[in-house]
Amino acid sequence: MFSQLVGPSGTASSADTDVAQQAAPRTAATSEETRIPQPHQRVERGAWLIGVAASGFAGFLLWRFEIAVERESLALFSGLMGFLLAVHIVYGRWRSAPVLSNLAGAVAVFFWSAAAAATISLVGLRYKFPLIDGSLADADRFIGIDLPSIILWFANHPWLTELLAAAYCSSFVQVAALFVLLAATKRFDKLWQLAFVFALTIVASTMFSVFWPAKGAFVYFDHPVAILDALPEHAGIYHLAKFEYFRNGVSPELSLSNLQGVVTFPSFHTCLALMTIFATIGTRWLFGITLIWNLLVLVSTLPIGGHYVIDLTSGALLWLAVMKIEAIFGRSFMTLRGMPMPEAVSA
């Protein structure tokens, strides 16, 4: 509330009155803007809810199978999450720094959902459900895919497989970099859309892997040593040691050093590639590069990730389903608030 300035005659001077009248609406509008919920807030809450639900199931699995968690790893992860949450809350509620607040929140969701999903993927192997590799291989054959011949072709082109290995290993780094870019450019709707889709696809894919586990195409087809040697180190079999350790080990221990997803079906790398491409739509200078590079990521899932082709199809369908869920969240928020649908913003 502004106080009226009074002139010598006891009435407000016209100049001062004009200044007060011009300043008051701006201040009121600014205060009102800070109170108006933003379209991304419903999606943000959904992302946090995914982390909570996934942590609950991960905790149940740890209790169910009496799996120990390394204390140092737990302390380090708890410290990281505490720091990110503190930054998110302090700079979101008490200090106005929306870029820093939203970035910290999205990164917290990233690590939280990834850690919970990896725990689900590894500890869920203790159920020892039947492997579905035979069914996945039959599905590839049904659509006319001769996967061993494809892997042999890649083995005969080592320069290409090295490039594909670099693309395959870049997926998580790309998502993290996009968090920074989207936050810095204040595209918070896109930022939280990416965080939501990442969290739900990684948790959903690991949930699938608990009940329908598979060792991967490289194990099923048992490629000759010569082919394996021609591919980048550990291509197609990088996950096997942890798969065996948690599925058949006597008393496995969970730590940050072995916290890794072992998901074959559906392909989460397919989800990563598609969400990365989609997140750069509207950034003309980046979209083309991202599209080409992530097409390489999709190809790399066969010779580097050790996937079946049907894994890619199922991964793409999972991404589409999660995008639909995210769209429903966003539209329902704007419908409730009577807000117009946002238009695409070019950077």
PAVEXDREN-802131 format. One record per residue: x, y, z of N, C-alpha, C in turn; residue in one letter. Coordinates in steps of 0.02 Angstrom, whole numbers, plus 50000, padded with zeros to 5 digits. Example, Ala and Ser with C-alpha at 12.3 -4.5 7.8 and 13.67 -1.06 7.14 Angstrom:
<atoms>
506604971650390506154977550390506604983550390A 506424988850354506844994750357506455000250394S 
</atoms>
This chain:
<atoms>
500434994150000500005000050000500445006150000M 500335010549951500715016749946500385022149988F 500795026350023500535032250059500495038050012S 499955042050018499865047849974500295053550000Q 500695056549954501115062149972500705068549969L 500745072650022500325078750028500755084850018V 500505089749978500865095849964500765100950019G 501045106950011501005112050063500295113950081P 499835113550035499145115650049498735110050081S 499065104250092498705098650123498415093950073G 498485095250007498235090749955498825087649919T 498695082249888499235078849853499425082649791A 500075083449780500305086749719500155082349659S 500005085449603499805081649544500375077249518S 500995079849522501565075949498501655069649539A 501625070649606501715064849650501145059849642D 500545062549632499975058049623500055053749561T 500295056949506500405053249444500905047749454D 501465049349490501975044249502501695038449541V 501295040049593501005034749634500535030349594A 500125033649552499645029849512499985025449461Q 500575027549435500925023549386501295017749419Q 501575019149479501965013949512501535008649543A 500955010549571500545005749607500305000049564A 500045001249504499824995549463500394990749447P 501004993449434501564989049417501744984749476R 501754987749536501934983849595501404978649610T 500774980549604500234975749616500264970149566A 500404971849503500434966649452501014961949465A 501594964949486502164960649500502014955949557T 501694958549610501524954349667501024948949647S 500554950849604500054945949582500374940549540E 500864942349498501194937449456501554932149497E 501854934249553502214929449594501734924549628T 501094926449634500614922049666500244917549617R 500254919249553499894915249503500264908749490I 499934902949499500254896549484500464896249410P 501034893349397501284892649329501054886049299Q 500994885749232500744879649200501164873449216P 501814874349228502244868549239502184865649310H 501834869049355501834866849424501484860149434Q 500964858849396500624852349402501074846749378R 501434847949323501904842949297502474841949346V 502704847449376503234847049426503014842649485E 502424843749509502174839649565502134832349545R 501934831149483501904824249459502594820949458G 503104824849439503784822249438504014820349508A 503864824749557504044823049626503674816849650W 503044816249631502644810549652502934804049624L 503184804249563503494798349533504104796149575I 504504801049595505084799549637504894796449703G 504364799149734504134796449798503884789249790V 503464788049739503194781349728503744776349712A 504214778349669504764773849651505194772249711A 505324777249753505714776149814505364771349861S 504704771949865504324767349907504384760149884G 504334759049819504404752249793505114749649799F 505604754049787506304752149795506444750149868A 506174754149914506264752549985505944745850003G 505364744549975505034738149987505474732349963F 505764733049904506194727749877506804726649920L 507104732049943507684731449987507494727750051L 506914729350078506684725950139506494718650125W 506154717650069505914710850051506484705950044R 507024708150012507574703549999508174704750045F 508084709050094508594710250145509264712150112E 509234716950065509834719350031510134725250069I 510764724750085511104730150121511304735650073A 511304741750099511524747650060512164750250092V 512674751250052513314753750078513204760550111E 513464761350173513334767350211513624773650178R 514234773050151514544778850119514124781250060E 513884776450021513474778249962512824781549984S 512514778850035511884781750060511984788750086L 512544789850123512684796450150512824801450095A 513204799350044513364803849989512744805749949L 512324800849936511714802149897511244806649938F 511184805250003510744809250045510984816550049S 511644817450052511914824250053511784827949989G 511864824549933511734827649868511004829649862L 510554825149880509834826649876509644832249924M 509934832149984509784837550032509994844350006G 510584844649975510834850949947510374853449891F 510194848949844509774850949788509084853149811L 508804849549858508144851449884508164858149921L 508704859249958508774865549994508804871449945A 509204870749892509254876049842508574877149808V 508244871649792507594872149759507084875849802H 507064874349866506574877449911506764884649928I 507384885749948507594892449969507524897449913V 507764895749853507744900449797507074900349760Y 506624895949781505954895849752505444899349795G 505564899449863505064902349908505294908749941R 505924908949962506154914650003506604919449965W 506934917149914507354921549873507164920449800R 507044925949766506794925449698507364923949649S 507454917549635507944915349584507644909249549A 507144910349506506794904749475507234900249433P 507744902949400508194898849360508554893749404V 508844896149459509204891749504508744886849538L 508154889149560507674884949594507434879249550S 507214880949489506954875849444507494871049421N 508094873549410508644869149390508804864149445L 508864866549507509014862049563508464856949572A 507844858949564507284854349571507294848949517G 507404850949455507414846149400507994841249407A 508584843749427509154839349437509024834449494V 508694836849547508514832449603508054826849580A 507554828449539507104823349511507504818449468V 507974821049429508394816949386508764811649427F 509134813749479509524809049519509074804549561F 508544807349588508104803549631507774797849593W 507464799449536507124794349497507614789249468S 508214791549446508704786949419508954782049472A 509084784549533509324780249587508784775249607A 508164777549613507614772949631507504767749577A 507534769849514507424765249458507984760049455A 508604762149464509164757349462509094752349519A 508884754649577508784750149634508244745049618T 507684747349589507144742849570507394737749519I 507774740049469508014735649417508474730149445S 508924732049490509414727249516509114722549568L 508794725549618508524721449672507924717349648V 507554719849599506994716049572507204709549540G 507834709049521508084702749493508044696949543L 508014698549608507984693349659507334689249654R 506824691849621506224687949610506354681949564Y 506844682649520507044677349474506464675049430K 506094679949403505574678249355505904675349292F 505534671249254505824668149194506054673349143P 506614672049112506884676549061506454676248998L 506384681848964505954682248905506364683148841I 507014681648844507434682548784507174678648724D 506944672548736506684668648680506104671948645G 505654674748684505064678148655505274684448617S 505754688148644505994694248610506334692448544L 506744687148545507074684948483506564682648432A 506044679048454505514676748408505134682748379D 505034687948418504684693848393505094697148338A 505754697448347506184700248295506144696048231D 506174689548239506134685148180505464685948145R 504934686848183504264687548155504214693448108F 504564698948125504544704848082505114704948032I 505464699248026505974698447974506654701147991G 506814701848056507464704548077507944698848090I 508514698848056509054694048069509594697648109D 509514697748175509944701748217510674699548216L 510834693048217511544691048213511894693848151P 511554693948095511854696648034511974704148040S 511514707648073511604714848084512204716248128I 512284712448182512854713348227513504711748191I 513504706648149514094704948110514294710748064L 513804713948034513944719647990514274725348029W 514014726648088514314731948130515024730048151F 515134723748166515804721548185516304722548129A 516074722448068516514723548010516624730947994N 516324735448033516404742648024516594745848092H 517204744548115517414746848182517384754348191P 517514758248140517494765548147516784767948164W 516294764448136515594766248149515394764348220L 515604758448242515414756248309515734760548363T 516344763148350516644767748399516234774148405E 515994776648348515564782548348514904781048385L 514624775248372513994773348405514094772448480L 514674769948500514804769248572514814776048606A 515114781048573515124787848601514414790648605A 514014789448554513324791848555512924788448611A 513014781848618512644778048669512794780648739Y 513424782048752513634784248819513464791548833C 513224795248783513094802348792512394803948814S 511944799048816511234800548825511084804048890S 511344801548946511204804649010511514811649015F 512104812348985512444818848984512024823848945V 511734821748890511314826148850510714828748889Q 510384824248926509804826248965510014831249019V 510574829849053510804834449105510964841349075A 511284841449016511454847748984510824851548964A 510314847948942509694851148923509344854248984L 509414851149042509144854249103509444861149112F 510094861649105510434868049114510204873049061V 510174870948999509974875448944509264877948953L 508804873348967508094875348973507984879849033L 508344878549088508284882849147508574889749133A 509164889949101509494896249087509084900649040A 508724897548993508304901348947507594902248973T 507484900249035506834901149070506254897649035K 506404892049004505874887948973505674882549023R 505374884849077505234880449133504714875049116F 504244876649072503764871549051504124865749017D 504584867248972504974862048938505424858348987K 505714862049034506154859049084505794853749124L 505204855449150504844850749192504504845249151W 504344846749089504104841449045504644836149036Q 505264838449024505824833749016505944829849080L 505924833249138506044829849202505494824649215A 504874826349200504314821749211504384815649166F 504514816749102504564811249054505154806749071V 505724809849090506304805849110506124801449170F 505834804449221505684800749282505204795049270A 504664796349234504154791149225504394785549178L 504764787349125504994782149079505524777749112T 505974780649152506504776549182506204771949236I 505724774449274505404770349325504974764949293V 504584766749242504154761849209504554756349175A 505104758249141505504753149107505814748349156S 506034750749213506324746249263505794741849295T 505194744549303504644740449329504494734649281M 504484736049217504394730849167504934725549174F 505554727749184506124723049186506104718449246S 505764720549299505704716249358505284710149342V 504724711149308504264705649295504394702049229F 504734705449183504914702349119505664703549105W 506094700149144506814701349136507094697949073P 507644700649049507994697648992508744699248999A 509154694648976509884695748980510144699648920K 509774699748865509994703548807510164699148748G 510174702248689510264698448627510964695348621A 511474698648649512154695948643512214689348680F 511894688748737511914682448774511494677148739V 510914679048715510454674148684510764671248621Y 511054675448578511334673048515512054670448522F 512364671848579513034669348593513514670548535D 513624676848519514044678648463514754676048472H 515094674148418515784671748423516244676948454P 516784674648484517264679148516517544684248467V 517644682048405517924686548354517474692648343A 516824691648346516364697348337516394701948398I 516404698948457516434703048518517074707048520L 517634704048498518274707648498518284713348448D 517894712848395517874718048344517454724048365A 517034723148415516614728548440516954732048498L 516724738048517517014741548575516974737148637P 517424738248684517474734248744516804734148782E 516604728148801515984726948840515344728448801H 515394729548736514784730948697514294725148704A 513674726748720513144721848724513144717548787G 513694717648825513734713348885513954717348946I 513944723948943514194728048997513804727049062Y 513184724749056512734724149114512734717249145H 513064712349114512984705449135513254704049205L 513824707049222514114705749288513634707749344A 513334713649338512864715949389512214711949386K 512024709949326511424705749319511504699349359F 512064695949350512184689649385512284690749460E 512624696249477512764697649548512124698449588Y 511644702149560511024703449598510504697949588F 510524694449533510024689049523510224682649560R 510874681149560511084674749587511594675249644N 511814681249662512304682049716512004680049783G 512434677849829512204675549894511944681349936V 512324686549943512114692349984512384698749952S 512094700949897512334706949863512234713249905P 512664718149894512614724649928512534730049876E 512084734649888511954740149842512404746049859L 512724748949808513154754749818513134758949755S 513404764949760513424769349701513854766449646L 514344762449664514794759549614514454754249571S 513934750949598513584745849557512854747749543N 512684754149555512004756449543511914757749469L 511654752849435511604753149362510984749349339Q 510634752249292510054748749265510264742949221G 509884737549223510024731649182509404729949140V 509114735149111508474734349076508604732749002V 508314727248979508324725548908507674727448875T 507124725348905506454726648877506044730648927F 505814736648907505924740248844506574744148846P 506784746748788507414750448784507334757548811S 507654758748869507624765448897508044770348857F 508574767948824508974772448782508554775148724H 508074771248701507614773848650507204779648678T 506964778748739506594784248772507034790348779C 507664789348800508124794948809508224798748743L 508334795048689508454798348625507844802348603A 507254799548610506644803048588506484809048631L 506574808448697506424814248740506924819848729M 507544818048712508044823248699507884826948634T 507704823248583507514826448519506914831048530I 506404828648565505804832548575505934838848616F 506384838348664506524844048708506864849848671A 507174848448614507524853648576507104856548520T 506484854048513506044857148462505924864348481I 506014868848433505934875948446506604879548455G 507144875748463507814878748466508154877048400T 508044881348351508244879848283508994878348276R 509404881648315510124880648309510344873948339W 509934870848380510134864748415509754858648390L 509154859548365508724853948349509044849248297F 509324852048244509624847948191510184843648217G 510624846548258511184842848287510934837248332I 510454838948374510174834048421509834828348384T 509464829948331509114824848293509604819848262L 510124822348229510604817948197510974813648249I 511194816848302511584813148353511164807748386W 510534809248399510114804348434509834799048387N 509844800148323509724794648277510284789548282L 510894791948294511454787448307511364783648372L 511084787048422510944783748486510454777948475V 509944779148435509444773948422509774767948387L 510214769248339510554763848305511024760148353V 511344763848398511834760948443511534755948492S 510884756248503510574751648551510664744348530T 510784743048466510874736148443511584733648454L 512094736748424512774734048432513104735948498P 512894741248531513214743448593512784741548653I 512134742748650511694741248706511484733948710G 511574730248655511394723148656510644721848657G 510254726448627509534725748627509284721748567H 508684719348574508304716748517507954722648484Y 507764721848421507414727248386506734728548418V 506404723448442505754724348474505814728648537I 506404728748568506514733048626506434740348608D 506694742148549506644749048526505924751148514L 505544746648483504834748048471504454749048536T 504574744648584504234745248648504464751548685S 505094753448679505344759648710505014765748681G 504924765748614504594771348581503864771948603A 503524766248610502824766348632502774768748704L 503254766748746503254769148815503344776748817L 503804779348777503904786648775503274790248752W 502944787648701502324790748677501794790748731L 501734785248767501224784848820501364789848875A 501994790548894502174795248947502074802448924V 502234803948861502114810548834501364812248836M 500944807248823500224808348825500004809848897K 500284806248945500124807549015500334814549035I 500924816649014501174823349030500734828648999E 500504827448938500074832348904499404833048940A 499144827548966498524827749003498614831849067I 499184830949101499334834849160499324842349143F 499684844249091499744851249072499084854249051G 498714850649010498074853248985497564853849041R 497554848949087497074849249141497204855249186S 497854856949196498024862849237497754869149204F 497894869949139497684876049105496924876449098M 496594870749092495864870849089495574873149156T 495864870649211495624872549277495724880049289L 496284882749264496444889749275496164894349222R 495854891549170495594895749116496144899149077G 496724895849071497294898849037497324896548965M 497564900748919497654898648850498234893848843P 498194889348794498734884648782499344888548758M 499944886948784500544890648763500744888948692P 501014894048659501274892948591502004891148595E 502254887948542502964886048540503394892248540A 503944891948576504404897548581505054895748547V 505274899848502505914898548467506464902248502S 507044898848508507624901948540508164903348488A 
</atoms>
